[in-house]
């Protein structure tokens, strides 16, 4: 199966709202080895002017994962997950993610390229808060290995 030729430009539906929990932020921080008190201590976050603990920047992949699941479940996309490797990851922030945020993400497939028999699919997952304000865009490229 090859990647659908019309995949570039495809926009997937909004994810269900995701409530960022304090303990999820702390667990994620510990999992990535962060010792930043803003991510672990509500008092330190409050002293810095935040309403609750601040998620490490890579926490945005939690929301992005919800959008990528849509792509991988889309039978018309032609993405064989057993052949997928992660190629690149970037983030563009308007503000940090904070515990208590109610976030929704929308994914757009921004580029599809073929190189050496492999397909490279770049997607942008725009994450917004409950007021519809941009928080972060997670940009990811996956590589779908060819048959060779």
C-alpha positions as CSV (number, residue, x, y, z in Angstrom):
1,X,0.0,0.0,0.0
2,X,1.3,3.5,-0.8
3,X,0.5,6.8,0.8
4,X,-2.7,8.3,-0.8
5,X,-1.8,10.9,-3.4
6,X,-4.4,13.3,-2.0
7,X,-3.2,13.1,1.6
8,X,-1.3,16.4,1.5
9,X,-3.7,19.2,2.7
10,X,-6.0,16.8,4.4
11,X,-7.4,18.2,7.7
12,X,-8.7,15.9,10.4
13,X,-11.5,16.7,12.9
14,X,-10.8,18.3,16.2
15,X,-9.8,15.9,18.9
16,X,-12.1,15.7,22.0
17,X,-11.1,18.2,24.7
18,X,-8.2,17.1,26.8
19,X,-8.0,18.3,30.4
20,X,-4.3,18.7,31.4
21,X,-4.0,17.3,34.9
22,X,-1.4,18.3,37.5
23,X,-0.3,14.7,38.1
24,X,0.0,14.0,34.4
25,X,2.3,17.0,34.0
26,X,4.4,15.9,37.0
27,X,4.5,12.3,35.7
28,X,5.6,13.5,32.3
29,X,8.3,15.7,33.8
30,X,9.7,12.9,35.8
31,X,9.6,10.6,32.8
32,X,11.7,12.9,30.7
33,X,14.1,13.6,33.5
34,X,13.0,17.2,34.2
35,X,13.8,18.7,37.5
36,X,12.3,22.1,36.7
37,X,10.3,23.2,39.8
38,X,7.8,24.9,37.5
39,X,6.7,21.4,36.3
40,X,6.8,19.7,39.7
41,X,5.8,22.3,42.4
42,X,2.5,24.2,42.2
43,X,4.0,26.8,44.7
44,X,7.0,27.5,42.4
45,X,4.7,27.8,39.4
46,X,2.5,30.2,41.2
47,X,5.5,32.3,42.3
48,X,6.4,32.5,38.6
49,X,2.9,33.7,37.8
50,X,1.4,30.5,36.5
51,X,-2.0,29.2,37.7
52,X,-0.6,25.7,38.1
53,X,2.4,23.5,37.1
54,X,3.9,24.1,33.7
55,X,4.3,21.2,31.3
56,X,7.6,20.5,29.8
57,X,7.7,21.6,26.2
58,X,7.5,18.1,24.8
59,X,4.3,17.4,26.7
60,X,2.6,18.7,23.5
61,X,3.2,15.2,22.0
62,X,0.4,14.0,24.2
63,X,-2.1,16.1,22.2
64,X,-0.3,15.4,19.0
65,X,-0.6,11.7,19.6
66,X,-4.4,12.0,19.6
67,X,-4.3,13.6,16.1
68,X,-1.8,11.1,14.7
69,X,-4.1,8.3,15.8
70,X,-6.7,9.8,13.4
71,X,-4.2,9.6,10.5
72,X,-3.1,6.0,11.4
73,X,-6.8,4.9,11.7
74,X,-7.7,6.5,8.3
75,X,-7.8,3.5,5.9
76,X,-7.8,5.9,2.9
77,X,-4.5,7.5,3.9
78,X,-2.4,4.5,3.0
79,X,-0.1,4.7,6.0
80,X,1.0,1.3,7.1
81,X,2.0,1.8,10.8
82,X,4.2,-1.3,10.8
83,X,6.5,0.5,8.4
84,X,6.5,3.9,10.2
85,X,9.5,5.5,11.8
86,X,9.7,8.9,13.4
87,X,11.7,11.4,11.3
88,X,11.4,14.8,12.9
89,X,9.7,16.7,15.7
90,X,9.3,20.5,16.2
91,X,7.1,22.8,18.3
92,X,5.9,26.4,17.9
93,X,4.6,27.8,21.1
94,X,2.3,30.8,21.8
95,X,2.4,30.0,25.5
96,X,3.3,27.0,27.8
97,X,0.8,24.3,28.5
98,X,-0.3,24.5,32.1
99,X,-2.2,22.1,34.3
100,X,-5.9,22.9,34.1
101,X,-5.8,23.8,30.4
102,X,-8.6,22.2,28.4
103,X,-7.0,21.6,25.0
104,X,-8.2,20.6,21.6
105,X,-6.0,19.8,18.6
106,X,-6.6,19.8,14.8
107,X,-4.1,18.1,12.5
108,X,-3.4,19.1,8.9
109,X,-1.1,17.0,6.7
110,X,1.2,19.8,5.4
111,X,3.5,17.8,3.1
112,X,4.0,14.4,1.5
113,X,7.2,13.6,-0.2
114,X,8.7,10.4,-1.7
115,X,12.4,9.8,-1.4
116,X,14.2,6.7,-2.3
117,X,11.1,4.6,-2.2
118,X,10.1,5.9,1.2
119,X,7.2,8.3,1.9
120,X,7.7,11.3,4.3
121,X,4.5,12.7,5.8
122,X,4.7,16.0,7.7
123,X,1.7,17.0,9.8
124,X,1.0,20.0,11.9
125,X,-1.2,19.6,15.0
126,X,-2.5,23.0,16.1
127,X,-3.4,22.9,19.8
128,X,-5.9,25.5,21.2
129,X,-7.2,26.2,24.6
130,X,-10.9,26.4,25.7
131,X,-11.1,30.0,24.4
132,X,-9.9,28.9,21.0
133,X,-6.5,30.6,21.5
134,X,-3.4,29.0,20.0
135,X,-1.1,27.3,22.5
136,X,1.3,25.3,20.4
137,X,1.7,23.7,17.0
138,X,3.4,20.3,17.0
139,X,5.1,19.5,13.7
140,X,6.0,16.0,13.0
141,X,7.4,14.0,10.1
142,X,7.0,10.3,9.9
143,X,8.7,8.1,7.4
144,X,6.9,5.2,5.9
145,X,9.5,2.7,4.7
146,X,9.1,1.4,1.2
147,X,9.2,-2.3,0.2
148,X,12.9,-2.4,-0.7
